[in-house]
Amino acid sequence: MLKLVVLATLFASTAYAFELVTPDEVSQSQDALMLEADLSVPDPLGPLIQLLEPVSLEMPFKNPFKMEVLFKAQNGSSIDFATFKAFYGAFKLDITDRLLKEAVKTSSGLRLANVNIPSGRHKLYISIKDNLGHITAKEIAFKVE
């Protein structure tokens, strides 16, 4: 009986995994030539973006995985969550709506559980502004087995 409960629990945790990007989007992004150059200068007064989970991007992730991002305003400003944007891959496909649909907004960031992305190398670009208009962007590069 215990084995059945454990198997049911394992199945339930993966049954709710959501697909952040599709296999076609991954393929198109990985096949694209990476010719762009980011010429923007980071705003030193912009919010800080910190990846809390996973703790390390060095090791490949296994689906489904969790992701948590912390936003910290500077110099007395406050985070403007309405300005949050998320983009995927070489074409910077806007995935903001699908990410926010699954995310839990915390007092200081966003938390995702049961993220499912096809195997391979991936890049997410996230950005956010504070109430004074200072913007920060961060690239999160990782690999999924």
VONU-672279 format. One record per residue (C-alpha): x, y, z; residue in three letters. Coordinates in steps of 0.05 Angstrom, whole numbers, always signed. Example, Ala and Ser with C-alpha at 12.3 -4.5 7.8 and 13.67 -1.06 7.14 Angstrom:
residues 2
PT:x:y:z:res
PT:+246:-90:+156:Ala
PT:+273:-21:+143:Ser
end
This chain:
residues 145
PT:x:y:z:res
PT:+0:+0:+0:Met
PT:+58:+47:+16:Leu
PT:+87:+37:-53:Lys
PT:+21:+57:-84:Leu
PT:+18:+121:-43:Val
PT:+90:+138:-62:Val
PT:+77:+125:-136:Leu
PT:+13:+166:-133:Ala
PT:+51:+223:-100:Thr
PT:+106:+221:-153:Leu
PT:+54:+220:-209:Phe
PT:+15:+277:-178:Ala
PT:+76:+321:-173:Ser
PT:+93:+313:-247:Thr
PT:+21:+313:-272:Ala
PT:+16:+388:-259:Tyr
PT:+81:+408:-293:Ala
PT:+70:+464:-343:Phe
PT:+108:+475:-408:Glu
PT:+143:+542:-404:Leu
PT:+166:+536:-476:Val
PT:+147:+487:-530:Thr
PT:+195:+439:-565:Pro
PT:+185:+479:-630:Asp
PT:+204:+544:-595:Glu
PT:+266:+511:-567:Val
PT:+286:+484:-635:Ser
PT:+276:+551:-670:Gln
PT:+316:+588:-616:Ser
PT:+373:+538:-617:Gln
PT:+377:+540:-693:Asp
PT:+380:+616:-695:Ala
PT:+445:+653:-707:Leu
PT:+466:+692:-646:Met
PT:+486:+758:-680:Leu
PT:+455:+808:-633:Glu
PT:+495:+851:-586:Ala
PT:+467:+882:-523:Asp
PT:+490:+954:-524:Leu
PT:+448:+977:-465:Ser
PT:+483:+1002:-403:Val
PT:+457:+972:-338:Pro
PT:+422:+1023:-293:Asp
PT:+460:+1023:-227:Pro
PT:+398:+1049:-192:Leu
PT:+353:+995:-221:Gly
PT:+324:+939:-178:Pro
PT:+368:+879:-161:Leu
PT:+348:+812:-191:Ile
PT:+371:+750:-154:Gln
PT:+357:+677:-172:Leu
PT:+341:+641:-106:Leu
PT:+322:+574:-135:Glu
PT:+354:+535:-165:Pro
PT:+414:+553:-122:Val
PT:+463:+537:-178:Ser
PT:+459:+542:-253:Leu
PT:+522:+500:-261:Glu
PT:+488:+432:-259:Met
PT:+434:+412:-309:Pro
PT:+362:+414:-285:Phe
PT:+315:+355:-287:Lys
PT:+242:+366:-305:Asn
PT:+200:+387:-271:Pro
PT:+240:+439:-231:Phe
PT:+227:+500:-188:Lys
PT:+249:+571:-200:Met
PT:+245:+630:-153:Glu
PT:+268:+701:-168:Val
PT:+276:+757:-118:Leu
PT:+269:+831:-136:Phe
PT:+299:+883:-90:Lys
PT:+287:+957:-99:Ala
PT:+343:+1007:-84:Gln
PT:+347:+1077:-54:Asn
PT:+277:+1080:-25:Gly
PT:+241:+1060:-90:Ser
PT:+191:+1003:-96:Ser
PT:+184:+947:-147:Ile
PT:+132:+958:-201:Asp
PT:+109:+886:-214:Phe
PT:+65:+909:-272:Ala
PT:+130:+922:-312:Thr
PT:+156:+850:-305:Phe
PT:+175:+818:-372:Lys
PT:+202:+750:-389:Ala
PT:+232:+729:-456:Phe
PT:+259:+663:-482:Tyr
PT:+317:+646:-528:Gly
PT:+352:+678:-587:Ala
PT:+288:+709:-614:Phe
PT:+269:+735:-546:Lys
PT:+200:+704:-550:Leu
PT:+154:+740:-500:Asp
PT:+133:+688:-449:Ile
PT:+111:+737:-396:Thr
PT:+37:+719:-396:Asp
PT:+47:+643:-393:Arg
PT:+100:+651:-339:Leu
PT:+56:+697:-296:Leu
PT:-4:+651:-306:Lys
PT:+34:+596:-268:Glu
PT:+76:+639:-221:Ala
PT:+60:+654:-148:Val
PT:+75:+727:-132:Lys
PT:+112:+733:-66:Thr
PT:+123:+797:-27:Ser
PT:+190:+805:-61:Ser
PT:+189:+764:-125:Gly
PT:+161:+706:-164:Leu
PT:+160:+631:-151:Arg
PT:+148:+576:-202:Leu
PT:+137:+503:-187:Ala
PT:+135:+444:-235:Asn
PT:+168:+480:-293:Val
PT:+177:+435:-354:Asn
PT:+224:+453:-411:Ile
PT:+250:+407:-466:Pro
PT:+321:+380:-458:Ser
PT:+377:+426:-481:Gly
PT:+408:+493:-467:Arg
PT:+363:+552:-452:His
PT:+364:+627:-438:Lys
PT:+311:+667:-402:Leu
PT:+314:+743:-401:Tyr
PT:+275:+777:-346:Ile
PT:+267:+851:-332:Ser
PT:+231:+895:-283:Ile
PT:+226:+969:-265:Lys
PT:+218:+1006:-200:Asp
PT:+167:+1062:-187:Asn
PT:+220:+1114:-209:Leu
PT:+228:+1082:-277:Gly
PT:+296:+1049:-265:His
PT:+299:+983:-303:Ile
PT:+341:+921:-293:Thr
PT:+347:+860:-337:Ala
PT:+380:+793:-323:Lys
PT:+397:+734:-367:Glu
PT:+389:+665:-337:Ile
PT:+425:+611:-377:Ala
PT:+416:+538:-359:Phe
PT:+413:+467:-385:Lys
PT:+358:+415:-377:Val
PT:+373:+341:-382:Glu
end
